[in-house]
Amino acid sequence: MDLAMAQRLVDRRKAAGLSQEALAAQLGVSRQAVSKWERSESSPDTDNLIALAALYGVSLDELLYGEAASDADGSEDGSTETVDEAKEAEDSAEHADCGDKPLVDISLARGIHVIDPNKGEEVHVGWNGIHVTNERKGEEVHVGPDGVHVDTLEDDGHSVHTDDDGTVTIDGETFSSWKEAHDKLDHHGKHFHTKVGRTWNKFPFPALVTLAYLVLGIVYGTWAAGLFLVFLIPVYYALGDFIDQRHLSKLIDVVYSVSAEAWFLYMWLCLGQPHPAWVILITIPVVKALMRWCRKRWKHRERA
């Protein structure tokens, strides 16, 4: 970008009574980007040029070349054309695709509102608190005078609400504190229905597996083969979940996936036969989808 255009950007900004920070906030760019434009170190992209023309009420030609667009037949028609071009530029700026740039809106009444269409995220900071939404992940967080509220809208998600008095509500069940919730829930927020399930999941099974691995390695020297003991950990907790909640589909899901992975690694690393053992891996997503379908059907039957 030439120095003349950079100077025009400086003059237009000062004439509009805007600082570099204020202009950057309106365009949704950094102050450093505005500074580079005005020092002729970089040029605004097309979207920002349109937004600048609309903001300053000038045509793109006048912003780029310093020439007012005028009609050869008379200044009155030229003036009308300039106004029309400015209005068109303003409309285009409002509906233009911002590419990778988040949309930023800052006002005294509304607060700060940022939308990132690429990531599906939306952040609002206002007088009533902070609200964050991620549509793609189905997550929503609100921090305000009434406490902290977290919603996870996925298939196996949970709703968590914390009040000012310290009480915690998880999926509609209220606990007096996070400690009480921790005692009755596992690290995934899953509720224990039986004392056996709670005891089963609290047992330090990973530590036992680690100890067994060290004993096998030191005594028998089976360091490589002993690594397969790790696959027992997810099976152990899946079995505990089945004991507590009788979810047979989840047990089958975990046991089948772990068994298929362990068998493939054994065929590949121990026997040197990855082919056609890899075919078993293709069946894992099929079984997962089937078990997920079974769970949904069972939920619908329970509701009916």
Secondary structure, DSSP 8 states (H G I E B T S, - for coil): --HHHHHHHHHHHHHTT--HHHHHHHHTS-HHHHHHHHTTSS---HHHHHHHHHHHT--HHHHHHS----BTTBHHHHHHHHHHHHHHHHHHHHHS--TTS-EEEEETTTEEEEEETTTTEEEEEETTEEEEEETTTTEEEEEETTEEEEEE-STT--EEEE-TTS-EEETTEEESSHHHHHHHB-TT--B--SHHHHHHHHS-HHHHHHHHHHHHHHHH--HHHHGGGGGHHHHHHHHHHHHHH--HHHHHHHHHHHHHHHHHHIIIIISS-HHHHTHHHHHHHHHHHHHHHHHHHHHHHHH-
